[in-house]
Amino acid sequence: MQHSPLSVAQLRREFLATSANGLGMLGLGSLLAQDGLAEATPELASHFAPKAKACIFIFLEGGPSQIDLYDPKPKLNELHGQPLPESMTKNVRFAFIRKETARLMGSKRKFRRHGQSGMQFSDLLPHMARHADDWLMIRSLHTDQFNHHPGQLVLHCGRAQFGLPSMGAWLNYGLGNASRNLPGYVVLSAGRGTSGGASLWQSGFLPSSYSGVLLRNQGEPVLNLKNPEGIPQAMQRHSLDALAKLNGQRFAQLQDPEINSRIAAYELAFRMQAAAPELIDLSRESARTLEMYGVNRPDPAVKASRGGGPGQYRSFATNCLLARRLVERGVRFVSIMHASWDHHSNLDQELEHNCGMADQPVAALLADLKQRGLLDSTMVVFGSEFGRTPLGENRGGNPNSTGRDHHPFAFTMLAAGGGLRGGLTYGETDEIGWGVVRDPVDLHDFHATMLHQFGMDHLRFTHRFSGRDYRLTDVAGRVIQPWIA
């Protein structure tokens, strides 16, 4: 392992940080840095000057259909109802499609070009389309996993394996937390919950201070954070000071780093008691801002359960607004997760419902970051673990296909800000959207380029565990220079 200027800080940080679980380890790195016990400033941590300081990753669990949103295929519409040659499907594994009766299924969506770049969006994303010249549209992504949880682990952690750090954990480990009163990695959730669960925001073999913290957007932001009734703040402060003194004496005797971890844990929890409720209090946001995000929009009626039930329009919009507020307060990585976009059936109605939920708030987030001067330093990602097949779903031999199966061979994601080139449509798929024919992008390439924008060389950014040097990009990955502004 080559030791970068980050290495000494990492080694000291690992001594001071342990794998104690729970709220206790949140934000330890930044707390120790502020107390002079560890160095976690971006200037020391980066391999070179970063363009991005924060990331908002909007994860659409399940795999939205790229054919119906970003990648129009007129030829597919012409071939609607026809089978694929056996040579194309012979060695292909599907989640549910029955190959012998599978037929191509065109799209009912209407596409238009937008902005000076002429980027194409379907009629389901009119608000996001207005920001065509800010988006980088990547049409040629591919992965080697065709089921949800393994695919989600590859997207978030680099491999389909448990126990590996997620993207947010890696970034906070390398760059530190710029927020004094909030954790460096926050997770906001809407819908029915991702199939991958907490494995998608884990710290893996890194200290647990770098794990994502699930924050609720109403009620108590973090469960069990408030003081019990009758315990005033002054009393708690005196108690924490006394406890810190006792723990300090104990540390002097035992030199157990877990003791320092506990001290930092109590301190962050104390600070979060004020910071977290203030964060989710939107009363100081203007009526215009709330309207722009669509926070008070009612959910339209839809006969479906995949979107997560009633209240998701408000919940998702609130999460987008909270993401901006978190970035303003120095949080390094924010995950917004919504489940589910897994449209094996009822595609037209349910995709329209989900896009109606996401389109306005995501467009508002981009506009809001831009007007506040934050988009240049904040990377916004909008994507999923894979896409959907050009074949109709025929589970059980049903001839009336109304959905699409999982498709890892070619799919699309969007990204903006953080020094990425806007208005660029990168990569190309074949005439029916089956496979990539130009500029293929592995998910490791995406990770390598993301790290590059944060000033990290993905080949040098490693952590030794169980006798080997691990990295987010595993043994692959390349920085895609055309993406960089």
The 8 nearest C-alpha neighbors of each residue, nearest first, counted from 0:
[[1, 2, 468, 461, 459, 463, 462, 467],
 [2, 0, 3, 459, 6, 461, 460, 458],
 [1, 3, 6, 0, 4, 5, 7, 459],
 [2, 4, 5, 6, 1, 46, 459, 7],
 [5, 3, 6, 43, 7, 2, 44, 46],
 [4, 6, 44, 3, 8, 7, 43, 9],
 [5, 7, 9, 2, 3, 8, 4, 10],
 [8, 6, 10, 9, 5, 11, 4, 2],
 [7, 9, 11, 38, 6, 5, 10, 12],
 [10, 8, 12, 6, 7, 11, 13, 5],
 [9, 11, 13, 7, 12, 8, 6, 14],
 [12, 10, 14, 8, 9, 13, 7, 15],
 [11, 13, 9, 15, 14, 10, 16, 8],
 [14, 12, 16, 10, 15, 11, 9, 17],
 [15, 13, 11, 12, 16, 256, 10, 17],
 [14, 16, 12, 256, 13, 11, 259, 260],
 [17, 15, 13, 14, 260, 12, 206, 256],
 [18, 16, 206, 19, 257, 260, 256, 15],
 [17, 19, 206, 207, 20, 16, 208, 24],
 [20, 18, 17, 24, 207, 21, 23, 257],
 [21, 19, 18, 23, 207, 24, 22, 208],
 [20, 22, 23, 24, 19, 25, 207, 264],
 [23, 21, 25, 24, 20, 264, 268, 212],
 [22, 24, 264, 21, 25, 261, 20, 265],
 [23, 25, 208, 264, 22, 27, 207, 26],
 [26, 24, 208, 182, 27, 22, 23, 264],
 [25, 27, 182, 28, 29, 208, 183, 24],
 [28, 26, 30, 25, 29, 24, 208, 263],
 [27, 29, 31, 26, 30, 32, 175, 176],
 [28, 30, 32, 176, 31, 27, 26, 33],
 [31, 29, 27, 33, 32, 28, 34, 26],
 [30, 32, 36, 34, 33, 28, 29, 37],
 [31, 33, 37, 29, 35, 38, 34, 30],
 [32, 34, 30, 31, 35, 29, 36, 37],
 [33, 35, 31, 32, 36, 30, 37, 29],
 [36, 34, 32, 33, 37, 31, 38, 30],
 [37, 35, 31, 32, 34, 38, 33, 15],
 [38, 36, 32, 31, 35, 12, 39, 8],
 [37, 39, 8, 32, 40, 36, 35, 43],
 [40, 38, 175, 32, 174, 37, 41, 44],
 [39, 41, 42, 43, 38, 44, 175, 174],
 [40, 42, 44, 174, 43, 45, 39, 175],
 [43, 41, 40, 44, 45, 48, 39, 174],
 [44, 42, 41, 40, 45, 5, 4, 39],
 [43, 45, 5, 41, 174, 42, 173, 40],
 [46, 44, 454, 47, 455, 41, 43, 42],
 [45, 47, 455, 454, 456, 44, 48, 3],
 [48, 46, 454, 45, 49, 455, 456, 42],
 [47, 49, 454, 45, 50, 46, 453, 42],
 [50, 48, 454, 453, 51, 452, 47, 45],
 [49, 51, 452, 418, 417, 453, 376, 48],
 [52, 50, 376, 417, 453, 452, 49, 377],
 [51, 53, 376, 377, 453, 331, 50, 54],
 [54, 52, 331, 377, 332, 51, 378, 376],
 [53, 55, 378, 332, 377, 379, 56, 333],
 [56, 54, 333, 379, 334, 332, 378, 57],
 [55, 57, 380, 334, 379, 58, 335, 54],
 [58, 56, 335, 381, 380, 334, 336, 55],
 [57, 59, 336, 382, 383, 60, 335, 56],
 [60, 58, 383, 337, 382, 340, 336, 61],
 [61, 59, 338, 339, 340, 58, 383, 62],
 [60, 62, 341, 340, 339, 59, 147, 63],
 [61, 63, 386, 385, 383, 340, 341, 60],
 [64, 62, 340, 386, 65, 61, 387, 341],
 [63, 65, 387, 66, 67, 386, 68, 62],
 [64, 66, 68, 69, 67, 70, 411, 410],
 [67, 65, 70, 64, 71, 68, 69, 72],
 [68, 66, 65, 64, 106, 108, 69, 121],
 [67, 69, 121, 65, 66, 120, 70, 64],
 [70, 68, 120, 65, 119, 66, 121, 71],
 [69, 71, 66, 65, 68, 72, 67, 138],
 [72, 70, 66, 69, 73, 110, 67, 68],
 [71, 73, 75, 74, 431, 430, 70, 76],
 [74, 72, 76, 75, 71, 77, 430, 431],
 [75, 73, 77, 76, 72, 430, 431, 78],
 [74, 76, 431, 78, 72, 105, 77, 73],
 [75, 77, 105, 79, 73, 74, 78, 106],
 [76, 78, 74, 75, 79, 73, 105, 80],
 [79, 77, 75, 76, 81, 80, 74, 103],
 [78, 80, 104, 76, 103, 105, 77, 81],
 [81, 79, 102, 103, 104, 78, 82, 105],
 [80, 82, 102, 103, 79, 78, 83, 104],
 [83, 81, 102, 103, 101, 84, 80, 100],
 [82, 84, 85, 81, 87, 102, 103, 88],
 [83, 85, 86, 87, 82, 88, 89, 81],
 [86, 84, 88, 87, 89, 83, 98, 82],
 [85, 87, 84, 89, 88, 90, 83, 91],
 [88, 86, 85, 84, 89, 83, 91, 90],
 [89, 87, 91, 85, 86, 90, 98, 84],
 [88, 90, 86, 85, 91, 87, 98, 92],
 [91, 89, 88, 92, 87, 86, 85, 93],
 [92, 90, 88, 89, 93, 87, 98, 86],
 [93, 91, 90, 94, 145, 88, 89, 96],
 [94, 92, 95, 96, 91, 405, 145, 404],
 [93, 95, 96, 405, 404, 146, 92, 145],
 [96, 94, 93, 394, 97, 404, 392, 393],
 [97, 95, 393, 394, 392, 93, 98, 94],
 [98, 96, 99, 101, 100, 393, 95, 394],
 [97, 99, 101, 100, 96, 88, 85, 89],
 [98, 100, 97, 101, 85, 82, 96, 102],
 [99, 101, 98, 97, 102, 396, 393, 82],
 [102, 100, 98, 99, 97, 82, 393, 390],
 [103, 101, 82, 80, 81, 390, 391, 104],
 [104, 102, 390, 79, 80, 81, 389, 391],
 [105, 103, 79, 391, 390, 389, 80, 102],
 [104, 106, 76, 79, 75, 103, 107, 389],
 [105, 107, 108, 67, 76, 104, 66, 75],
 [108, 106, 109, 105, 67, 347, 76, 104],
 [109, 107, 106, 67, 121, 122, 110, 123],
 [108, 110, 121, 122, 107, 111, 106, 120],
 [111, 109, 121, 120, 122, 119, 108, 71],
 [112, 110, 119, 120, 113, 121, 109, 122],
 [111, 113, 119, 117, 118, 120, 110, 114],
 [114, 112, 117, 118, 131, 128, 119, 111],
 [115, 113, 116, 117, 131, 132, 118, 129],
 [114, 116, 117, 132, 113, 422, 131, 118],
 [115, 117, 422, 114, 118, 132, 113, 131],
 [118, 116, 112, 113, 114, 115, 119, 131],
 [117, 119, 112, 113, 116, 131, 424, 120],
 [120, 118, 112, 111, 69, 113, 110, 117],
 [121, 119, 69, 110, 111, 68, 128, 124],
 [120, 122, 110, 68, 123, 109, 124, 108],
 [121, 123, 124, 109, 125, 110, 108, 120],
 [122, 124, 121, 354, 125, 351, 68, 355],
 [125, 123, 358, 122, 127, 126, 128, 121],
 [126, 124, 128, 127, 122, 123, 129, 358],
 [127, 125, 128, 129, 359, 362, 124, 358],
 [126, 128, 362, 129, 130, 124, 125, 358],
 [127, 129, 125, 131, 130, 126, 120, 124],
 [130, 128, 127, 126, 131, 125, 113, 114],
 [131, 129, 128, 133, 132, 127, 134, 362],
 [132, 130, 128, 134, 133, 114, 129, 422],
 [131, 133, 422, 421, 130, 134, 114, 116],
 [134, 132, 421, 130, 131, 422, 415, 135],
 [135, 133, 421, 415, 131, 422, 414, 132],
 [134, 136, 421, 423, 414, 413, 422, 415],
 [135, 137, 424, 413, 134, 425, 412, 423],
 [138, 136, 425, 411, 412, 139, 424, 413],
 [139, 137, 411, 426, 410, 427, 425, 140],
 [140, 138, 426, 439, 435, 440, 409, 427],
 [141, 139, 440, 410, 409, 441, 138, 411],
 [140, 142, 408, 409, 441, 407, 440, 410],
 [141, 143, 407, 144, 441, 408, 442, 140],
 [142, 144, 407, 145, 141, 408, 150, 153],
 [145, 143, 150, 142, 146, 149, 407, 159],
 [144, 146, 407, 405, 406, 150, 143, 147],
 [147, 145, 144, 150, 149, 148, 94, 405],
 [146, 148, 150, 149, 151, 61, 145, 194],
 [147, 149, 151, 195, 150, 194, 146, 152],
 [150, 148, 159, 152, 151, 147, 146, 144],
 [151, 149, 144, 147, 153, 384, 148, 152],
 [150, 152, 148, 154, 384, 153, 149, 147],
 [151, 153, 159, 149, 155, 156, 150, 154],
 [154, 152, 158, 157, 159, 150, 156, 151],
 [155, 153, 151, 152, 384, 157, 156, 150],
 [154, 156, 152, 165, 153, 166, 199, 151],
 [155, 157, 165, 152, 153, 164, 158, 154],
 [158, 156, 153, 471, 472, 154, 155, 152],
 [159, 157, 153, 160, 156, 152, 473, 154],
 [160, 158, 149, 152, 153, 150, 161, 157],
 [159, 161, 158, 162, 152, 163, 149, 153],
 [160, 162, 163, 159, 198, 152, 203, 158],
 [161, 163, 203, 204, 160, 164, 201, 198],
 [162, 164, 203, 161, 156, 204, 165, 160],
 [165, 163, 203, 202, 156, 201, 168, 169],
 [164, 166, 156, 155, 168, 200, 167, 201],
 [167, 165, 169, 168, 155, 156, 170, 164],
 [168, 166, 170, 332, 169, 165, 184, 171],
 [167, 169, 209, 165, 171, 202, 166, 170],
 [168, 170, 172, 166, 167, 171, 173, 165],
 [171, 169, 173, 167, 172, 168, 174, 166],
 [170, 172, 175, 174, 168, 173, 169, 176],
 [173, 171, 169, 170, 175, 174, 168, 209],
 [172, 174, 170, 171, 44, 175, 169, 5],
 [175, 173, 41, 171, 44, 170, 172, 39],
 [174, 176, 171, 39, 172, 173, 29, 28],
 [175, 177, 183, 29, 178, 171, 331, 330],
 [176, 178, 329, 330, 175, 179, 29, 331],
 [179, 177, 329, 176, 330, 181, 180, 328],
 [178, 180, 181, 177, 29, 30, 176, 26],
 [179, 181, 270, 271, 178, 274, 267, 182],
 [180, 182, 178, 179, 271, 183, 26, 330],
 [183, 181, 26, 25, 184, 185, 330, 178],
 [182, 184, 330, 176, 331, 26, 171, 332],
 [183, 185, 211, 332, 182, 333, 167, 331],
 [186, 184, 212, 333, 211, 213, 334, 332],
 [185, 187, 213, 334, 212, 333, 211, 214],
 [188, 186, 335, 214, 334, 213, 318, 336],
 [187, 189, 336, 335, 337, 186, 190, 192],
 [190, 188, 337, 315, 314, 336, 311, 191],
 [191, 189, 307, 338, 337, 306, 192, 311],
 [190, 192, 307, 338, 189, 193, 306, 339],
 [193, 191, 338, 190, 194, 189, 337, 196],
 [194, 192, 196, 195, 338, 60, 191, 337],
 [193, 195, 196, 148, 192, 147, 60, 338],
 [196, 194, 148, 193, 198, 199, 197, 151],
 [195, 197, 193, 198, 194, 199, 192, 200],
 [196, 198, 199, 200, 201, 195, 211, 193],
 [197, 199, 201, 196, 200, 195, 161, 152],
 [200, 198, 197, 201, 155, 195, 196, 165],
 [201, 199, 211, 197, 165, 198, 210, 202],
 [200, 202, 210, 198, 203, 164, 165, 199],
 [201, 203, 164, 210, 205, 168, 209, 207],
 [204, 202, 163, 164, 162, 205, 201, 165],
 [203, 205, 202, 163, 162, 206, 164, 464],
 [204, 206, 202, 203, 207, 164, 209, 172],
 [207, 205, 18, 208, 17, 16, 209, 204],
 [206, 208, 18, 209, 210, 202, 24, 205],
 [207, 209, 24, 25, 206, 210, 27, 26],
 [210, 208, 168, 207, 202, 171, 206, 172],
 [211, 209, 202, 201, 207, 168, 208, 200],
 [210, 212, 184, 200, 185, 186, 201, 213],
 [213, 211, 185, 186, 214, 184, 210, 182],
 [212, 214, 186, 185, 187, 211, 215, 221],
 [215, 213, 220, 187, 221, 186, 212, 216],
 [214, 216, 220, 217, 221, 213, 187, 219],
 [217, 215, 279, 220, 214, 318, 218, 317],
 [218, 216, 215, 219, 220, 279, 280, 314],
 [217, 219, 220, 216, 215, 276, 221, 279],
 [218, 220, 221, 222, 217, 215, 276, 224],
 [221, 219, 215, 214, 218, 275, 216, 276],
 [222, 220, 219, 224, 214, 223, 215, 213],
 [221, 223, 224, 219, 220, 225, 215, 214],
 [224, 222, 225, 221, 226, 219, 227, 220],
 [223, 225, 222, 221, 272, 226, 268, 219],
 [226, 224, 223, 272, 227, 222, 219, 221],
 [225, 227, 230, 228, 224, 231, 223, 232],
 [228, 226, 230, 229, 225, 231, 223, 224],
 [227, 229, 230, 226, 231, 225, 232, 235],
 [230, 228, 231, 227, 226, 232, 234, 235],
 [229, 231, 228, 227, 226, 234, 232, 235],
 [232, 230, 234, 233, 229, 235, 226, 228],
 [231, 233, 235, 234, 236, 230, 226, 237],
 [234, 232, 236, 235, 231, 237, 230, 238],
 [235, 233, 237, 236, 232, 231, 238, 230],
 [234, 236, 238, 232, 233, 237, 239, 231],
 [237, 235, 233, 239, 234, 238, 232, 240],
 [238, 236, 240, 234, 235, 239, 241, 233],
 [237, 239, 235, 241, 236, 240, 242, 234],
 [238, 240, 242, 236, 241, 237, 243, 235],
 [241, 239, 243, 237, 242, 238, 236, 244],
 [240, 242, 244, 238, 243, 239, 237, 245],
 [243, 241, 239, 245, 244, 240, 246, 238],
 [242, 244, 246, 240, 241, 245, 247, 262],
 [245, 243, 247, 241, 242, 246, 240, 248],
 [244, 246, 242, 248, 247, 243, 249, 241],
 [245, 247, 249, 243, 248, 244, 242, 250],
 [248, 246, 244, 250, 249, 245, 243, 251],
 [249, 247, 251, 245, 246, 250, 244, 252],
 [248, 250, 246, 252, 247, 251, 253, 245],
 [249, 251, 254, 247, 253, 252, 248, 255],
 [250, 252, 248, 249, 254, 253, 247, 255],
 [253, 251, 249, 250, 254, 248, 255, 247],
 [252, 254, 250, 255, 251, 249, 256, 248],
 [255, 253, 250, 251, 252, 256, 249, 258],
 [254, 256, 253, 257, 258, 250, 259, 249],
 [257, 255, 258, 15, 259, 14, 254, 260],
 [256, 258, 260, 255, 259, 17, 261, 16],
 [257, 259, 261, 260, 256, 255, 250, 246],
 [260, 258, 262, 256, 261, 257, 263, 15],
 [261, 259, 257, 263, 258, 262, 16, 264],
 [260, 262, 264, 258, 259, 263, 23, 257],
 [261, 263, 259, 264, 265, 260, 243, 258],
 [264, 262, 266, 260, 261, 265, 27, 267],
 [265, 263, 23, 261, 24, 267, 262, 266],
 [264, 266, 268, 262, 263, 267, 269, 261],
 [265, 267, 263, 269, 264, 268, 270, 262],
 [268, 266, 270, 269, 264, 265, 271, 263],
 [267, 269, 271, 265, 266, 270, 264, 272],
 [270, 268, 266, 267, 272, 271, 265, 273],
 [271, 269, 267, 180, 272, 268, 273, 266],
 [270, 272, 274, 268, 273, 275, 269, 180],
 [273, 271, 270, 269, 274, 275, 225, 268],
 [272, 274, 271, 275, 270, 276, 277, 269],
 [273, 275, 271, 277, 276, 272, 278, 180],
 [274, 276, 278, 271, 277, 273, 272, 220],
 [277, 275, 278, 279, 274, 273, 280, 220],
 [278, 276, 280, 274, 275, 279, 273, 281],
 [277, 279, 275, 276, 280, 274, 324, 321],
 [278, 280, 276, 277, 281, 216, 275, 321],
 [281, 279, 277, 278, 282, 276, 283, 284],
 [280, 282, 284, 283, 279, 278, 277, 289],
 [283, 281, 284, 280, 285, 279, 286, 277],
 [284, 282, 281, 285, 280, 286, 277, 288],
 [283, 285, 281, 282, 288, 286, 289, 287],
 [284, 286, 288, 287, 283, 289, 282, 281],
 [285, 287, 289, 288, 290, 284, 291, 282],
 [286, 288, 290, 285, 289, 291, 284, 292],
 [289, 287, 291, 285, 290, 286, 292, 284],
 [290, 288, 286, 292, 291, 294, 287, 293],
 [289, 291, 293, 287, 288, 292, 286, 294],
 [290, 292, 288, 289, 293, 363, 287, 360],
 [293, 291, 360, 363, 289, 290, 294, 316],
 [294, 292, 290, 296, 291, 295, 289, 316],
 [293, 295, 313, 316, 289, 292, 296, 317],
 [294, 296, 293, 313, 297, 290, 289, 312],
 [295, 297, 293, 294, 313, 312, 298, 290],
 [298, 296, 299, 295, 312, 313, 310, 294],
 [297, 299, 312, 310, 300, 309, 296, 311],
 [300, 298, 297, 301, 352, 312, 355, 309],
 [299, 301, 298, 302, 352, 309, 303, 297],
 [302, 300, 303, 299, 352, 349, 348, 298],
 [303, 301, 300, 304, 349, 348, 345, 305],
 [302, 304, 301, 305, 349, 306, 308, 345],
 [303, 305, 306, 307, 308, 302, 191, 301],
 [304, 306, 339, 307, 303, 338, 340, 341],
 [307, 305, 339, 304, 190, 308, 338, 353],
 [306, 308, 190, 191, 305, 304, 338, 311],
 [307, 309, 304, 306, 310, 311, 190, 191],
 [310, 308, 311, 298, 307, 312, 306, 300],
 [309, 311, 312, 313, 314, 298, 308, 297],
 [310, 312, 314, 313, 309, 315, 190, 189],
 [313, 311, 356, 315, 314, 310, 298, 316],
 [312, 314, 294, 316, 311, 315, 310, 295],
 [313, 315, 311, 317, 316, 312, 189, 310],
 [314, 316, 318, 317, 312, 313, 311, 189],
 [317, 315, 294, 360, 319, 313, 318, 314],
 [318, 316, 314, 320, 315, 319, 294, 313],
 [317, 319, 321, 315, 316, 320, 322, 187],
 [318, 320, 322, 316, 317, 321, 360, 364],
 [319, 321, 317, 323, 322, 318, 316, 324],
 [322, 320, 324, 318, 323, 319, 325, 317],
 [321, 323, 325, 319, 320, 324, 318, 326],
 [324, 322, 326, 320, 321, 325, 327, 319],
 [323, 325, 321, 327, 322, 326, 328, 320],
 [326, 324, 322, 328, 327, 323, 330, 321],
 [327, 325, 330, 329, 323, 328, 324, 322],
 [326, 328, 324, 325, 329, 323, 330, 373],
 [329, 327, 325, 326, 330, 178, 324, 181],
 [328, 330, 178, 177, 326, 327, 331, 325],
 [331, 329, 183, 326, 325, 178, 328, 332],
 [330, 332, 53, 183, 184, 329, 176, 54],
 [333, 331, 184, 54, 167, 53, 330, 55],
 [334, 332, 55, 185, 186, 184, 56, 54],
 [333, 335, 186, 56, 55, 187, 57, 336],
 [336, 334, 57, 187, 188, 58, 56, 186],
 [337, 335, 188, 58, 57, 189, 334, 187],
 [336, 338, 189, 190, 59, 60, 188, 339],
 [339, 337, 190, 60, 192, 191, 193, 306],
 [338, 340, 305, 60, 306, 61, 341, 337],
 [341, 339, 61, 63, 62, 342, 60, 338],
 [342, 340, 61, 339, 62, 343, 63, 60],
 [343, 341, 344, 346, 402, 340, 403, 345],
 [344, 342, 402, 403, 404, 392, 341, 346],
 [343, 345, 402, 401, 342, 346, 403, 392],
 [344, 346, 401, 347, 402, 348, 349, 342],
 [347, 345, 402, 344, 342, 349, 350, 348],
 [346, 348, 350, 349, 345, 351, 401, 402],
 [349, 347, 351, 346, 350, 345, 352, 301],
 [350, 348, 352, 351, 346, 347, 345, 353],
 [351, 349, 353, 352, 347, 346, 348, 354],
 [350, 352, 354, 348, 349, 353, 355, 347],
 [351, 353, 349, 355, 350, 354, 348, 356],
 [354, 352, 356, 350, 355, 351, 349, 357],
 [355, 353, 357, 351, 356, 358, 352, 350],
 [354, 356, 352, 353, 358, 357, 351, 359],
 [355, 357, 312, 353, 354, 358, 352, 315],
 [358, 356, 354, 355, 360, 359, 361, 353],
 [359, 357, 354, 124, 361, 355, 126, 360],
 [358, 360, 362, 126, 361, 357, 363, 292],
 [361, 359, 292, 363, 316, 362, 357, 358],
 [362, 360, 364, 363, 358, 359, 357, 365],
 [361, 363, 127, 359, 365, 364, 360, 126],
 [364, 362, 360, 366, 361, 292, 365, 367],
 [363, 365, 361, 367, 362, 366, 368, 360],
 [366, 364, 362, 368, 363, 367, 369, 361],
 [365, 367, 363, 369, 364, 368, 370, 362],
 [368, 366, 364, 370, 369, 365, 363, 371],
 [369, 367, 373, 374, 371, 365, 366, 370],
 [368, 370, 374, 366, 372, 367, 371, 373],
 [369, 371, 367, 372, 368, 366, 373, 374],
 [372, 370, 368, 369, 373, 367, 374, 366],
 [371, 373, 369, 370, 374, 368, 375, 376],
 [374, 372, 368, 371, 375, 376, 369, 377],
 [373, 375, 369, 377, 368, 416, 376, 372],
 [374, 376, 417, 416, 373, 377, 418, 372],
 [375, 377, 51, 417, 52, 374, 373, 50],
 [378, 376, 417, 53, 374, 54, 416, 51],
 [377, 379, 417, 54, 416, 415, 55, 53],
 [378, 380, 55, 415, 414, 56, 54, 416],
 [381, 379, 414, 56, 57, 413, 55, 382],
 [382, 380, 57, 413, 412, 414, 58, 56],
 [383, 381, 412, 58, 59, 413, 380, 57],
 [382, 384, 59, 62, 58, 385, 60, 61],
 [383, 385, 151, 150, 154, 62, 147, 61],
 [386, 384, 407, 62, 383, 410, 406, 405],
 [385, 387, 410, 62, 406, 64, 63, 65],
 [388, 386, 406, 405, 64, 404, 403, 62],
 [387, 389, 406, 390, 404, 403, 405, 386],
 [388, 390, 103, 104, 432, 433, 391, 431],
 [391, 389, 103, 388, 104, 102, 403, 101],
 [390, 392, 403, 104, 400, 402, 103, 102],
 [391, 393, 403, 402, 400, 404, 96, 394],
 [394, 392, 397, 396, 400, 96, 391, 395],
 [393, 395, 396, 96, 95, 392, 397, 97],
 [394, 396, 397, 393, 97, 95, 96, 398],
 [395, 397, 393, 394, 398, 97, 100, 101],
 [396, 398, 393, 395, 399, 394, 400, 392],
 [399, 397, 400, 396, 393, 100, 101, 394],
 [400, 398, 397, 401, 393, 392, 391, 396],
 [399, 401, 391, 392, 393, 398, 402, 397],
 [400, 402, 344, 345, 346, 399, 392, 391],
 [403, 401, 344, 343, 346, 392, 342, 391],
 [402, 404, 392, 343, 391, 388, 387, 342],
 [403, 405, 388, 387, 392, 343, 406, 96],
 [406, 404, 387, 145, 388, 386, 94, 407],
 [405, 407, 387, 386, 388, 408, 385, 404],
 [408, 406, 385, 142, 145, 141, 409, 386],
 [409, 407, 141, 434, 406, 142, 433, 410],
 [410, 408, 141, 434, 140, 139, 435, 407],
 [409, 411, 386, 140, 138, 385, 65, 139],
 [412, 410, 138, 137, 65, 140, 139, 413],
 [411, 413, 382, 137, 381, 136, 138, 414],
 [414, 412, 136, 381, 135, 380, 137, 134],
 [413, 415, 380, 135, 379, 134, 381, 136],
 [416, 414, 134, 379, 378, 133, 135, 419],
 [417, 415, 378, 374, 375, 418, 419, 377],
 [416, 418, 378, 51, 376, 377, 375, 419],
 [417, 419, 416, 50, 484, 375, 483, 51],
 [420, 418, 483, 484, 416, 417, 482, 415],
 [421, 419, 484, 482, 483, 135, 423, 418],
 [422, 420, 133, 134, 135, 132, 423, 419],
 [421, 423, 132, 116, 134, 133, 131, 135],
 [424, 422, 135, 421, 425, 136, 420, 134],
 [425, 423, 136, 137, 135, 118, 422, 426],
 [424, 426, 137, 423, 138, 136, 427, 139],
 [427, 425, 438, 139, 138, 437, 137, 439],
 [426, 428, 437, 139, 436, 138, 435, 429],
 [427, 429, 435, 436, 432, 434, 139, 430],
 [428, 430, 432, 431, 436, 434, 435, 433],
 [431, 429, 432, 74, 72, 428, 75, 73],
 [430, 432, 75, 429, 433, 72, 74, 389],
 [433, 431, 429, 428, 430, 434, 389, 72],
 [432, 434, 431, 429, 409, 389, 408, 428],
 [433, 435, 409, 408, 428, 432, 429, 436],
 [436, 434, 428, 139, 409, 437, 427, 439],
 [435, 437, 428, 427, 429, 434, 438, 439],
 [436, 438, 427, 426, 435, 439, 428, 139],
 [437, 439, 426, 440, 139, 427, 436, 425],
 [440, 438, 139, 437, 435, 140, 426, 441],
 [441, 439, 140, 139, 444, 141, 442, 438],
 [440, 442, 444, 443, 141, 140, 142, 439],
 [441, 443, 445, 444, 446, 440, 154, 142],
 [444, 442, 476, 446, 472, 441, 445, 447],
 [445, 443, 476, 477, 447, 441, 442, 446],
 [444, 446, 442, 448, 443, 447, 449, 441],
 [447, 445, 443, 449, 444, 448, 450, 442],
 [448, 446, 444, 450, 478, 449, 445, 457],
 [447, 449, 478, 451, 445, 450, 446, 479],
 [448, 450, 446, 452, 451, 447, 445, 453],
 [451, 449, 455, 453, 447, 452, 448, 446],
 [450, 452, 455, 448, 454, 453, 449, 456],
 [451, 453, 449, 50, 450, 454, 51, 49],
 [454, 452, 49, 51, 450, 451, 455, 50],
 [453, 455, 49, 47, 45, 451, 48, 452],
 [456, 454, 451, 450, 46, 45, 453, 457],
 [455, 457, 459, 458, 451, 460, 46, 454],
 [456, 458, 460, 447, 459, 455, 450, 472],
 [459, 457, 456, 460, 461, 470, 472, 447],
 [460, 458, 456, 457, 461, 1, 3, 0],
 [459, 461, 457, 458, 456, 470, 455, 462],
 [462, 460, 470, 469, 468, 459, 463, 458],
 [461, 463, 469, 468, 464, 470, 460, 205],
 [464, 462, 468, 467, 469, 466, 461, 465],
 [463, 465, 466, 467, 462, 468, 469, 204],
 [466, 464, 467, 463, 468, 469, 204, 462],
 [465, 467, 464, 463, 468, 469, 462, 0],
 [468, 466, 463, 464, 465, 469, 462, 0],
 [467, 469, 463, 462, 461, 464, 0, 470],
 [470, 468, 462, 461, 463, 467, 473, 464],
 [469, 471, 461, 473, 472, 460, 462, 468],
 [470, 472, 157, 473, 156, 469, 446, 166],
 [471, 473, 443, 470, 476, 475, 157, 474],
 [472, 474, 470, 471, 475, 469, 157, 158],
 [475, 473, 472, 476, 470, 458, 469, 443],
 [476, 474, 472, 473, 443, 477, 444, 441],
 [477, 475, 444, 443, 472, 447, 478, 474],
 [478, 476, 444, 447, 479, 448, 475, 443],
 [477, 479, 448, 447, 480, 444, 476, 451],
 [480, 478, 481, 482, 448, 477, 444, 483],
 [479, 481, 482, 483, 478, 448, 484, 477],
 [482, 480, 483, 479, 484, 420, 425, 423],
 [483, 481, 420, 480, 419, 479, 484, 135],
 [482, 484, 419, 420, 480, 481, 418, 479],
 [483, 420, 419, 418, 482, 421, 481, 480]]
